[in-house]
Amino acid sequence: MGPDLFFGKVDEGIKERRAREIRAKAVCQQCDVIRECWKAGKDEEGIWGGVTDAQRRRTDARRPMLELHTEPSIPRALADDGWRLLEEHYGVRLMQRESEASWHGFEWVVMQNNNTMYHTDSLESAYLAFGKMVDSSRPR
């Protein structure tokens, strides 16, 4: 994996950019220095700490998007069951928890209105489903 995964190419199309960002965010979610990376790149272009530059511009500059999720807005029963919020946009949530059933130790769900819409043991497919649901939920 090289810098193109996190910064893209000049001639990159919208669909290509979206797919690349999903892959980059999946890498970031498994990184031990995700918060430090966000802080280092908060004024930079590209994906830093699992957040795109567009997301950072929409987020209050004094509080990293990642820190907004430290107090998850998820039902207590889900939090008690080990689920943690990775991202939430337009009422669509991407959540993760540890799982012994998965070979890599995690599982993900995409939820809308507290209903599980997609469940997988692949972070990349979870981000793809999340992206599609966010796009369809976005106000027009």
JORA-V601853 format. One record per helix or strand of 2 or more residues. SS is the DSSP state (H for helix, E for strand). FROM is the first residue (numbers start at 1). TO is the last residue. Records with the same first field share a line. If there is no record, write none. Layout:
# JORA-V601853
SS=FROM-TO ; FROM-TO
This chain:
# JORA-V601853
H=3-7 ; 14-29 ; 34-40 ; 53-58 ; 65-68 ; 76-80 ; 123-137
E=84-89 ; 92-98 ; 106-112 ; 115-120
